[in-house]
Amino acid sequence: MSRAFVKEQDGQETPEELPERPVSTNPNFVTPRGLALIDEEIETARKLLAHAQHETDRVGIVRASRDLRYWTQRRATAQPVDPPKAPKKVAFGTRVTVKRDDGRQQVFSIVGEDEADLEKGLIAYTVPMARALLGLEVGDDADLPGGHAEVVALEPYSV
């Protein structure tokens, strides 16, 4: 009987069906921190793969192998960008403070896609918020998702 007609357990993927992690088609710009995070992910995936192989955990091997392929590819295409030391304009690797029309101030650092973490204020350079800010200077107005804002401060990105 063809596997197409065999019902798998609900919610369970077989190792052969585990999809590859999607890789962005955008340039893979990374901060120095972003590059270090990719290297950490590669090391973690290698350790998980070795452990899964030692335990003969087929699903673990497939998952770790997939992650290792993803992170190795991201490392190979990484284009390191040093944050500007004294930014005059919003750019990759810039920490930008904006003041919303309602008086709220928000701080965002513009980073690579793999480093982005909205809860930490790290936004990928490819998202609409970052695209709306790129190239602006202190005092410039921006039409951002969620409303209007003014750029009030620029600093180099650092962790």
C-alpha positions in Angstrom: 0.0 0.0 0.0 1.3 3.5 -0.9 2.3 5.7 2.1 -0.1 8.3 0.7 -2.9 6.1 2.0 -1.5 5.3 5.4 -2.7 7.5 8.2 0.1 8.9 10.4 -0.5 9.6 14.1 -2.2 13.0 14.4 0.3 15.9 14.9 3.3 13.6 14.4 5.7 14.1 11.5 7.8 11.3 10.4 11.5 12.1 10.0 11.3 11.9 6.3 8.5 14.5 6.3 10.3 17.1 8.4 10.5 20.2 6.3 13.6 22.2 5.8 13.8 25.5 7.7 13.0 28.3 5.3 16.0 30.5 4.4 15.4 34.1 3.7 16.2 35.4 0.2 17.3 38.8 1.7 21.0 39.5 2.1 22.2 37.9 5.4 23.5 41.1 7.1 24.7 40.3 10.7 26.1 42.3 13.6 29.1 41.0 15.4 26.7 39.7 18.1 24.5 38.1 15.4 27.5 36.3 13.9 28.4 35.0 17.4 24.9 33.8 17.9 25.0 31.9 14.6 28.2 30.2 15.7 26.6 29.2 19.0 23.6 27.7 17.1 26.0 25.7 14.9 27.8 24.3 18.0 24.5 23.5 19.7 23.2 21.7 16.6 26.5 19.7 16.4 26.2 18.6 20.1 22.5 17.7 19.6 23.4 15.7 16.5 26.2 13.8 18.3 23.9 13.0 21.2 21.1 11.8 19.0 23.5 9.6 17.0 24.9 8.2 20.2 21.3 7.4 21.4 20.3 6.2 17.9 17.4 8.7 18.1 16.3 8.9 14.5 14.0 11.9 15.0 16.6 13.7 17.0 19.2 13.0 14.2 16.8 14.4 11.5 16.0 17.5 13.6 19.6 18.3 14.5 20.8 17.6 11.0 18.1 20.0 9.6 19.1 22.7 12.1 22.8 22.2 11.4 22.2 22.6 7.6 20.2 25.8 8.3 22.7 27.4 10.6 25.7 26.3 8.4 24.0 27.9 5.4 23.3 31.1 7.4 26.9 31.2 8.5 28.2 30.7 4.9 26.1 33.6 3.6 26.6 35.9 6.6 27.7 39.4 5.7 29.1 41.0 8.9 28.3 44.7 9.3 30.0 46.7 12.1 27.6 49.2 13.7 28.4 52.8 12.9 30.4 54.4 15.8 28.6 57.8 15.7 25.5 57.3 13.5 24.1 60.4 11.8 21.3 58.4 10.1 19.3 55.3 11.0 21.2 52.3 9.5 21.8 48.7 10.1 23.4 48.3 13.5 21.8 51.5 14.8 19.9 51.9 18.0 17.1 54.4 17.4 14.8 56.1 19.8 11.5 57.4 18.5 8.8 59.5 20.2 5.2 58.6 19.2 2.5 61.2 18.8 0.9 59.9 22.0 4.2 60.8 23.9 5.5 57.2 24.2 9.2 56.6 23.5 10.3 53.4 21.9 13.8 52.1 21.4 14.7 49.7 18.6 18.0 48.3 17.4 18.2 47.3 13.7 19.8 43.9 13.3 19.9 40.9 11.1 17.0 38.5 10.6 18.3 35.7 12.8 19.1 38.1 15.7 15.7 39.9 15.7 13.8 39.6 19.0 11.0 42.1 19.4 10.7 41.6 23.1 14.3 42.9 23.4 13.7 45.7 21.0 15.8 44.0 18.2 14.1 44.3 14.9 15.2 42.9 11.6 16.3 45.4 9.0 13.7 43.8 6.6 10.6 44.5 8.7 8.3 47.5 7.8 9.3 49.4 11.0 13.0 49.3 10.2 12.4 50.1 6.5 10.4 53.1 7.5 13.3 54.3 9.8 16.3 53.6 7.6 18.0 56.7 6.3 16.3 59.1 8.8 18.1 61.6 11.0 17.4 62.9 14.5 14.4 65.3 14.2 13.0 63.5 11.1 9.4 62.3 11.1 8.5 58.8 10.3 5.2 57.1 9.3 5.5 53.9 11.2 3.2 50.9 11.5 0.9 51.9 14.3 1.3 55.7 13.8 3.5 58.6 13.4 6.8 59.2 15.3 9.8 61.4 15.4 13.4 60.2 15.6 14.8 61.6 18.8 18.1 59.8 19.3 20.6 57.6 17.5 23.3 55.4 19.0 25.5 52.5 17.9 23.9 49.1 18.6 25.4 47.3 21.5 24.3 44.5 23.8 
